[in-house]
Amino acid sequence: MAIPSIAAGSYASTQKLLEAGGNNAQASGFGDLVKQSLAAFEGQAKAADQQVSTAVSGKADYVAVATTVAESETAIETLVAVRDKVLAAYDDVMRMTI
């Protein structure tokens, strides 16, 4: 199933950042991690679009189409959840008194 592979990919990306340089990699690599995640999401969305187009023409396996669309939906939900957490953290930081 794709959900474990998505989670495994996220975990692997985080591990690469940590192994690259410790705490400095976390501070300087967060933007890169977000960019990689967005690129992976874009690739997943394109794959889903391609599968749907193939299904419309009658040449695709409907199980593969349903799986690809479900993977894309999971990626969207994950992206939205991460965005919400980042915005909540930003709001918390902005409310801090100096």
C-alpha distance (Angstrom), angle and dihedral (degrees) to the residues before:
residue distance angle dihedral
M1 . . .
A2 3.78 . .
I3 3.78 100.1 .
P4 3.82 93.7 72.0
S5 3.80 89.7 46.9
I6 3.82 91.0 52.7
A7 3.79 90.7 50.0
A8 3.80 91.3 45.2
G9 3.80 90.6 51.0
S10 3.80 91.8 51.4
Y11 3.79 91.1 48.1
A12 3.81 91.5 48.4
S13 3.81 91.4 50.7
T14 3.79 90.9 51.3
Q15 3.80 91.6 48.2
K16 3.82 91.3 50.7
L17 3.80 90.1 53.7
L18 3.78 92.7 48.9
E19 3.81 93.5 46.8
A20 3.80 92.1 47.6
G21 3.76 95.5 65.8
G22 3.76 117.5 -25.0
N23 3.78 118.3 -122.0
N24 3.81 93.9 -8.4
A25 3.80 88.9 60.4
Q26 3.78 89.5 55.7
A27 3.78 93.0 53.4
S28 3.79 97.0 43.0
G29 3.80 98.3 32.0
F30 3.80 102.3 54.0
G31 3.79 92.1 88.9
D32 3.79 90.2 49.4
L33 3.79 90.5 49.4
V34 3.81 90.5 52.3
K35 3.81 91.0 48.0
Q36 3.81 91.2 50.6
S37 3.79 90.9 48.4
L38 3.79 91.7 50.6
A39 3.80 90.7 48.5
A40 3.81 90.5 50.8
F41 3.80 90.0 48.9
E42 3.79 90.8 50.2
G43 3.80 90.8 50.9
Q44 3.80 90.7 49.8
A45 3.81 91.4 50.0
K46 3.80 91.5 49.9
A47 3.81 90.7 50.1
A48 3.80 90.3 51.5
D49 3.81 91.3 49.1
Q50 3.79 90.5 50.1
Q51 3.81 92.5 49.0
V52 3.82 91.6 49.2
S53 3.80 91.1 49.0
T54 3.78 90.1 50.4
A55 3.81 90.7 48.5
V56 3.80 91.7 51.3
S57 3.79 89.6 55.0
G58 3.82 88.4 51.0
K59 3.80 96.8 -117.5
A60 3.81 101.5 106.5
D61 3.76 135.3 85.8
Y62 3.78 106.8 -112.4
V63 3.79 92.9 -143.1
A64 3.81 89.8 57.8
V65 3.81 90.0 47.8
A66 3.80 92.6 50.6
T67 3.81 91.1 47.0
T68 3.79 93.3 49.5
V69 3.80 92.9 47.2
A70 3.82 90.7 48.4
E71 3.82 90.2 50.6
S72 3.78 89.8 50.8
E73 3.80 91.1 49.4
T74 3.80 90.5 50.8
A75 3.80 90.2 50.3
I76 3.81 90.8 51.6
E77 3.80 92.2 49.0
T78 3.80 90.4 49.0
L79 3.80 92.0 48.4
V80 3.81 91.6 50.6
A81 3.81 92.2 47.4
V82 3.81 91.9 51.1
R83 3.79 91.0 47.1
D84 3.81 90.6 51.5
K85 3.81 91.4 50.1
V86 3.81 92.2 49.0
L87 3.80 91.5 49.7
A88 3.81 91.4 47.6
A89 3.81 90.5 50.7
Y90 3.81 90.5 48.9
D91 3.80 90.5 51.1
D92 3.81 90.3 50.1
V93 3.79 91.4 51.5
M94 3.80 92.1 48.1
R95 3.83 90.7 52.3
M96 3.81 92.8 54.7
T97 3.76 116.4 109.1
I98 3.75 119.0 -129.2
